[in-house]
């Protein structure tokens, strides 16, 4: 046992020397994760984008239309940066990328509304910028509904209906909203908590395959096996142990920034999220090693497979599009990505505080990914002895 431990330590020291000799390891293991963490947390530090540029085409130009424009400009996500007298000028400004939306009030809108006719208010968004367009569409749609209700209220008042009778007509059902898990409706609570760990897990996949493949590329795989005493498990443990420790510390650092510095919701406590973070690290390493075992000696193919799998995980994790709304084969496929299970654990534990017992399938899946390479260890050992590097 002591001999095995000594061999693992010797291989880990050998790996640390390789880290110091190749800057790519330092970039992937330290610089890139911290840069992505800084980018996403600073980009969404306000939760939602606010004061997005929009324009108004007020062809009616009455006191009612001007009041509508003032209300639109006071909304949180909308910033009226320009007023145009004709739609063509506003359309050209949108095509130049100066504005994301146009709110158009046609001529005669006020007169039509006051004479009990049905005026039409138009709004246009540039869906090339999906988030900005969606938020502005929400504001403009809400304003158009409020404007219609305001005109109806004035009409009822003119007919002598009292205020207590008007409100049940305008709003027969009062809606109370109680968002759970993310009461501040902060996009960063969900996106940053999944994008940053997801990018970190992608880097783990790539660096695991790269760290194994570089031995074949430099023709040192037999030397590594000799240092391990011919034991392929010892060789793998010693090779990946420094990365495991460093990536685990990085994952915990990211979680500490989220839950302790930025005060994101974490109902289950930091300790439990740190455990899920560690499981996600070793699960990603296991999957990266498994892909390399499939293409022993072919580092390019292994890293390509890791890249494809890691990028697909962002689409099939469930935080950008609900799994239940996907086709059935894609729902099954989502279970093949560690990021999906990390998301389920984060949603259930950090946001809702469910007992871990209810999430045992995801916990078992992460553990399963970490031991997945055991299935192909004989292939890896044969590759150590007989397989040469294939460019």
N, C-alpha and C positions, 0 to 999 in steps of 0.2 A: 504493500500500500504506500509506504514511504517512497519507494522507488518510482511508482507511478506519479505521485505528487511532485517529486523532484523533476521528472521528465516534463510534466505539464508546465512547471515554472520555467524550465530552461527554454521550452518552445515559446512561451509567452515573452520572455526576455528577448528572444530572437525576433519575435514579431514587433516588439517595441522599437528595436533598432531599425527595423524596416520602416516603421512609421516616421522615424526621425530622418531617414534618408530619402523619403519620397514625399514632397509637399502635398500631393494629391490626397494622401490620407488625412493630413491636418485640415485641408479644405473641406473634405466630405464629413469628417468626424466632428469638427468644431465650428469652422467659419460658416458653412452653408446653413446649418440649423439655426444658429444665432441670427444670421441675416434674415432668414425667413420669419423668425419669431418677431424681430424688430419691425419688419415690413408689415405684417398682418395686424399686429397690435397697434401700430401707429396709424395705419390706413383706416382702421375702423374704430378709432378710439372714442368716437362719438356715438357708436352703436349703429345709427342709421345715417346715410348721407343726407345732409340738410342744405336748404337754399340752392336747389338746382336751377340753372338758368332756363327761363321760359319767356315767351312773348305773348302779347295780347293784340288781337285785331278787333278793335272796337268800332264797328261800322255804324252802330246805333248812336253812341255818344250822348247818352241821356244821363240824368242823375241816378237812375236805377242801374244802368250798365256800369257807370263809374263806381258805384258802391260795390257791385259784384267784383270788379277788378281789384278794389282795395281789399276785400275779404280774401280773394285768392292770393294776393301778395303777402298777406299776414300769416298764411299757413306755413307750417314748419318746413316742409320739403320744397316749397316753391319760392323762387325769387324772380319777380317780373323785372327783367333787365331791359326790355324794350317794348314800346307800343307802336304798332304800325297801323296805317290807315287803310292798307289793302293787303290781301292775302298773299299775293305774289312776292312781295318783299319779305314777308315772314317765311315763306317757303324757301326762298333762296338763302336766308340766314340759317335755316335748319340744315340745308344741304351743305353749307360751309362749316357746320359743326359748332356754330355760335350758340345755339339753343337746342334744347331737347324736346320742347313741346310748344304747341300753339293753341291758344284759347280764343275762339272766334265767336263774336256776338254779332249776328247779322243785323242789317238795317231793319227797323220796324219791330224789333223784339219787344221793347217796352210797350208799345201801342198794342201789339197782338196779345200780350199777357193781360193788360188792363181791360181789354174788350172780350175777355174769356175765350180767346182763341189759343191755339197751341203753337207757340213759337219753337224754333229749333236752334239750340246752341251746339256748335261743333267744336271738338278738340282733336288735335293730331299729335302723335308722339313718334319719336324716332326710335324704333325698336332695335336698331343696331346697338343701342346702349340699353340693354334689357332692364337693368336695375333702375337706372334713372328714369326710363320711360314708364316703368310700372309704378314707381312712386308718384310721379307727376300725374299719371292717369288716375290714380286713386284720389289725389287732391282735386283734380278738375271734375271728376265724376261726383264726388261728395259735394262740391260747390254747386254744380248744376242742380242736384236734388234739393239742396238747401234753398237755392234761389226760387225754385218752383214752389216749395212749401211756404216761403216768405210771401210770395205773391198771392197764394191761396189764403193765407192768414189775413192779409189786408182786404181781400175780397169778402171774406166772411165777416170781418169787422164792419165793412161798409154796409153789409146787409143786416147788421144789428145783432149778430151772434156774440154772446159774451165769451170772455177769455177761457172760462172753465169748460165750456162746451167745445171751443175750438181745438184745444190740445188733443183730446181723444180722437178727433177727426184726423188731425195731421199725423199723430203718432199713437195709433191704437195699442201698440205693444212697445213697452220700454225695454231696451236691451241693456243688460249689465254684463260687461266683459271682465273675466277674472283669469288672465293668462297664468298657467301653472308652469313651474320650472324656470321660466324666463320672464318674470313679471315686468321687467323694464323694456321688453320687446327689443332687446339689444342683439343685432345680427352677430356681433363679434362673439357673444357667448356661445353660439352654436358653431359658426364658421371657423373662428380661430382655434377653438378646442378640437376641431377635427382636421382642418387643413394643415396646421403645424405638425401635430403628431403624424398625420398621413404622409407629409413630405419626409419627416424623419424616418418613418418606416420604409419609404421608397429608397432612401439613402442606405438604410441597413441592408435591404435586399441587394442593392448594387455593390456595396462595399464587401459584403460577404462573398459574393461570387468573384469579385475582383481579387480579394485577398487569397482565395483558394487558387484561382486561375493563374495568378502571378508566379506561383511555384512551378507550374508546368511551363509557363512562358520563359522562365529563366533556367529551366532544367534542373530545379532543386527539389523536385517532389520526392525523389528517392532519399535524398539527404534528410528531409523532414521526417520521412517514415523511419529512417534509421535512428534519428534522435528520439523518436517515440517508442523505440524498441520493437518496431514492427506492429505496434498496436494502432490501428487507424482511429479508434475512438480517442486515444490519448493525443494523437496528432491534431484531430479536429478541436478538441477541448482547448489544448494549448494555443492553437492558432486563433481561435475566436474569443478566448477569454478576455484579452485586453479590449476588444471592441464591445463585448458585452458590458463590461464595467463602465466604459466611457459613454456608451449610448444610454445606459440606464441612468447615469448621472445627468446626462443631457435631458432625458425625458422627465426626470424629477425636477430639474431646473425649470423646464417649460411649465410643468404643472404648478410649481411654486409661484411663478410669475402670474399665472392665470388666477389661482385661488387665494393667494396671499397678498399679492401686490395689486392686481386689477380687481380683486373682490368678486370674481365670477361665482355663481352659485355652486356650492359643493356640499350637499346635504349629508352625504355619507362620510365626510371627513377626508383629510388629505392622505391618511395612512392607507385607506382602501384604494384610492385612486393611484397611489404610488405602486401598490401591488399589481393593479391592472396594467399600469405602464410598464412594469418589469415583465409581465407575461407577454405584452405586445412586442417588446424588444426581442425576447428569445423566440417568440413565434415567427417574427420576421426573419431572424437569423436562420431558424430551421427551414423556412420556406426558401430562402436564398440558397442555402446549402443543398436542398433537395433539387432545385433547378440546376445547380452545378453538377450534381450527381447524374442528372439526365444527360448532360453534355460534357462528360469528363474530358478535360484537355482542350475543350472548345470554349474558351472564355468569352469570345464574342457572342456566340449563340446563347450562352447562359445569361450574360448580362442583358442581351436583347429580350429574352424571355422575362427576366426580372423587371425590366423597364415596362414592357407591355402589361404585365400583371399588376405592377404598382400603379400605373396610370389608370387602368380599368377600375381599380378599387375605389377611386374618387367618384366614379359614376355609379357604382353598384354598392356603395357603403350604406346608402339610405338617407343621408342628410341633405342631399341636393334634390332627390326625387324619391318619393315613398316606395319602398319595396313592394307593398301590397298592391300598388297600381301598375307594377311591371308585369310582363308576360310570365307565365309560370316557369319556363326554363330559366329565365333570368333571376327569378326569386330563389330557385335552387342554387344557381351559380353564385349568388351573393354570399352564400355561406362559405365559399372557398377563399375569401379574402379576410386576412386578420383585421384590417381596418373596420370592416363591417361589425365584427364582434366587439372591437374596442368601442365603436359608436353605441352599440346596444348597452354595453356596460356603463358607458358615460351617461347615456340618457336615463337609464333605470336607476343608477346609483347616485351620481352627482346631482342630477336635476330633480329626481323624484324620490330618492331615498328608499327604494325598495330593498328588501332583504336580499343578500347575495344568493340565497337558495333559489330564488325565482330565475336567476340568470345562469344557472349551472350549465346549460348547453353552450353558452358563449365562453365560459371559463374552460370547459372541457375542450372546446374547439381550439382555443389558444394554446392549451397544453398539448393538444394533438399536433398542431403545426410545429411545435418545438421538438417533438420526437419523430416527426415524419421522416427525416433523413435515415433513421434506423432501417427503413425498408430497403434502402439502396446502398447500405454500407459495403456489402460484398462487391458491388460494382465500383464503388469508390476505391476500395483496396486494390482491386484488379487494375484500376486506372493508375494508382500510385506505382505499380510494378511494371505494367506493360504499355501504358498509354503515353504517347508523346504529345507535345503541344501541336495543335492544329490551328494555324492562323486563319 
